[in-house]
Amino acid sequence: MKKSYIAVFDSGVGGLNILESLIKDFPSENFIYLADEEFFPYGVKTKEELENRITKIAIKLASMNVKAIIIACNTASANSHHLFNIIDTKVIEIITATAKYAEKNSINKKIGVWATNATINSKKYQEALSNVLACYPVKASDLVELIENNKLEETIPFVLKHLDEIKDADSLILGCTHFPLLKDIIRNINPKLNLISSNIPVSIALKEF
Ligand code: DGL
């Protein structure tokens, strides 16, 4: 059977902005999008819960005979290393590509990372950024549900607190796919910060594949 789709998945709406740029960058490809809203939010779940859930989803998507599975979710990416043992389908996780891109685009090599508690606990970003001068990991699951429910104004006190936690950084990795929806709010407070989201790195990784 001909493989005709590329699968993209996230716990909710966050990965939709990655999907949007993939559609622009790969106009001749067909995509399917899975938002795992039943299990949302991922960022406060345990490693074991996440691994089990992600295994189920990957097996399901692989059974649909897709060309590749893009894990457009940092928390799922941080808990996806076991998948290559389980399915034959190509899996593209977003942390490695995003960290590499951030390192290249940071001027002072001091990089903040806002991500869910589970992503920060996994230390995947900290490991991927081990060559930079400083990495400031920030547990920011407090932002996720407000964004998912489109209560962006209510994120402002948390945004201020988390900006304070990375004040020496020139770049900030939006290490949760929900966070690019805060770009305008962050830019209003700190226009100089170089905001890095996963869209371009994911397209680069897919092109390489
Ligand atoms: N959007 C997901 C990520 O990139 C996580 C949001 C959640 O907690 O479900 O990590």
Residues whose N, C-alpha, C, O or C-beta is under 5 A from the ligand:
A	BS01	DGL	S11 G14 F40 P41 Y42 G43 V44 A72 C73 N74 T75 T116 V144 G175 C176 T177 H178
